[in-house]
Amino acid sequence: MFDLLKGSFRQNPDYVIVGEVRGQEAYVLFQGMASGHSSLSSMHADSVDTVIKRLETPPINLSPTLVNTLDVVAVMSHAIVKNKETRRLREVVEVVNVNPDGVAITNTPFFWNAADDSFYFKKESQVFKKIMKRYGLSQQEILVEFERRTRLIYSLFRRNITDFTTVQEIINAYYKNPASVLEKFGIK
């Protein structure tokens, strides 16, 4: 896996996806993240603090400097909803900074409320601020775009469009011509 990951960076990918980080492959993944490659991976942990501890201790042993390249952690949970066992995205946590002692300063813009099985979004997002700065967008512009993309994904869900290839084609089409895709799905 280490050799494959290292080789993938030579291809200058848009995204690097590592199925699960358990060991030394994390070093190459985080080196790539530090050099600007967008990366996705999974790890078994119950919180952001646990993720950071796992990254900074054996067998992974990343430095806090590399761990600081981590922007977002999505935490999944097993849950009981309407008397049925299921999984829910418990929270999306932004990693603002990891101190040299391994303590993370975080922001949680998205969270799930188990009491009413609802998801909440607070508009204060550090990742959105990075995107706004990088692309010269206003807060209003990024929130409008976020709303459009949210509505598109929800429309795919409602129509039971879950096939990987189909979803990928729709997302690629959206990047090329957003207005056309939004019109096709009846999103204004």
matplotlib code that plots the C-alpha trace (Angstrom):
import matplotlib.pyplot as plt

x = [0.0, 2.9, 4.4, 1.0, 0.3, 3.8, 3.4, 0.0, 1.5, 3.7, 0.6, -0.5, -4.0, -6.9, -7.7, -5.9, -8.2, -6.7, -9.3, -8.1, -5.1, -3.6, 0.2, 3.1, 0.9, -0.4, 3.0, 2.9, -0.8, 0.0, 3.1, 0.8, -1.7, 1.1, 2.1, -1.5, -3.1, -6.7, -6.9, -9.6, -9.2, -10.9, -9.7, -11.3, -11.7, -14.6, -13.6, -11.2, -9.0, -8.8, -7.9, -5.1, -3.7, -3.7, -1.9, 0.8, 1.5, 2.9, 2.6, 1.8, 3.9, 3.1, 4.5, 1.9, 3.1, 1.9, -1.3, -2.0, -2.6, -5.8, -8.8, -11.9, -12.9, -16.3, -17.3, -19.8, -21.8, -24.0, -27.4, -30.9, -33.4, -37.1, -36.3, -34.0, -30.2, -28.5, -25.4, -25.4, -22.9, -22.6, -20.5, -18.2, -15.3, -12.9, -9.3, -8.3, -4.9, -3.0, -0.7, 2.8, 1.5, -1.1, -4.1, -6.5, -8.4, -11.6, -14.8, -17.9, -20.1, -22.2, -23.8, -26.5, -29.1, -30.1, -33.2, -35.0, -32.8, -31.9, -28.7, -27.7, -25.3, -23.8, -22.5, -19.2, -16.8, -13.0, -12.9, -15.4, -13.1, -10.1, -12.2, -13.4, -9.9, -8.4, -11.1, -12.0, -15.6, -17.8, -19.5, -22.9, -21.5, -20.1, -23.3, -25.4, -23.1, -23.2, -27.0, -27.1, -24.8, -26.8, -30.0, -28.5, -27.2, -30.6, -32.3, -30.1, -31.0, -34.7, -34.5, -32.5, -29.5, -26.7, -24.7, -21.1, -20.7, -23.9, -23.2, -19.7, -21.1, -23.6, -20.9, -18.6, -21.4, -22.1, -18.5, -18.7, -22.2, -23.9, -27.0, -27.8, -27.5, -29.6, -32.3, -32.3, -33.0, -35.5, -33.3, -33.6]
y = [0.0, 2.4, 1.9, 2.4, 5.6, 7.0, 6.1, 7.8, 11.2, 11.0, 11.0, 14.4, 13.2, 15.5, 13.3, 10.6, 8.1, 5.6, 3.1, 3.0, 4.4, 1.9, 2.4, 3.9, 4.7, 7.6, 9.3, 9.3, 10.4, 13.3, 14.3, 14.5, 16.5, 18.9, 19.3, 20.3, 17.0, 16.7, 13.4, 11.2, 8.3, 6.4, 5.5, 3.7, 6.2, 7.7, 11.4, 13.9, 13.6, 9.9, 10.3, 12.7, 10.4, 7.5, 9.6, 10.8, 7.5, 4.1, 2.6, 5.8, 8.4, 11.5, 14.9, 17.5, 19.6, 16.9, 16.3, 20.1, 19.4, 17.7, 19.9, 17.9, 14.7, 13.2, 11.1, 8.2, 6.5, 3.5, 4.7, 3.6, 5.7, 4.9, 1.6, 0.5, 0.1, 2.4, 4.6, 8.3, 11.0, 12.3, 15.3, 17.0, 18.6, 21.0, 20.8, 24.4, 23.7, 20.9, 22.2, 20.7, 18.8, 17.1, 19.1, 20.0, 23.3, 22.4, 23.8, 21.7, 23.2, 20.1, 17.9, 15.3, 15.6, 12.1, 13.4, 14.5, 12.7, 16.0, 17.5, 21.0, 23.4, 26.5, 28.9, 29.5, 27.3, 27.5, 25.4, 27.8, 30.7, 28.9, 28.3, 32.0, 33.3, 30.9, 31.6, 35.2, 34.4, 36.2, 34.5, 34.9, 33.3, 30.3, 29.7, 29.9, 27.4, 25.1, 25.3, 24.4, 21.4, 20.3, 20.4, 18.5, 15.7, 15.5, 15.3, 12.3, 10.7, 11.3, 9.7, 6.8, 7.6, 6.0, 4.1, 5.3, 5.8, 7.7, 10.0, 10.6, 11.5, 14.0, 15.6, 15.9, 17.4, 19.9, 21.1, 21.7, 23.2, 23.8, 25.5, 22.6, 20.0, 22.1, 22.6, 18.8, 18.1, 21.0, 23.0, 26.8]
z = [0.0, 0.8, -2.6, -4.3, -2.3, -3.1, -6.8, -6.9, -5.9, -9.0, -11.1, -9.7, -8.7, -7.9, -4.9, -3.1, -1.3, 1.2, 2.3, 5.9, 7.7, 10.2, 10.0, 8.0, 4.9, 7.0, 6.7, 2.9, 2.9, 5.2, 3.2, 0.2, 2.1, 3.2, -0.5, -1.5, -2.6, -1.4, 0.4, 2.0, 4.3, 7.1, 10.6, 13.5, 16.4, 18.3, 18.4, 16.9, 20.0, 19.5, 15.8, 16.7, 19.5, 17.0, 14.4, 16.8, 18.6, 17.4, 14.8, 12.9, 14.8, 12.8, 14.0, 15.1, 12.2, 9.7, 11.7, 11.3, 7.6, 8.6, 7.9, 8.6, 10.5, 9.9, 13.0, 12.3, 15.0, 15.5, 16.6, 17.3, 15.3, 15.5, 17.2, 14.3, 14.5, 11.9, 11.4, 11.5, 10.8, 14.4, 13.6, 11.1, 13.0, 11.6, 12.9, 13.3, 14.9, 16.7, 19.4, 19.7, 22.8, 20.6, 21.8, 19.0, 18.7, 16.8, 15.4, 14.8, 12.1, 11.5, 14.1, 14.5, 17.3, 18.4, 20.2, 17.0, 14.4, 12.8, 11.4, 12.2, 10.5, 12.0, 9.5, 11.2, 9.2, 9.1, 6.0, 4.3, 5.3, 3.6, 0.4, 0.4, 0.7, -1.9, -4.5, -3.6, -2.7, -0.2, 2.6, 0.8, -2.4, -0.6, 1.4, -1.7, -3.4, -0.4, -0.4, -4.1, -3.6, -0.6, -2.5, -5.4, -3.1, -1.3, -4.7, -5.6, -2.3, -2.8, -6.3, -4.9, -7.2, -5.2, -7.9, -7.7, -11.4, -11.8, -8.9, -10.2, -13.7, -12.1, -10.0, -13.0, -15.1, -12.2, -12.3, -16.0, -16.2, -12.8, -14.2, -16.5, -13.8, -11.3, -14.0, -14.8, -11.1, -10.7, -8.3, -8.5]

ax = plt.figure().add_subplot(projection="3d")
ax.plot(x, y, z, "-o")
ax.set_aspect("equal")
plt.show()
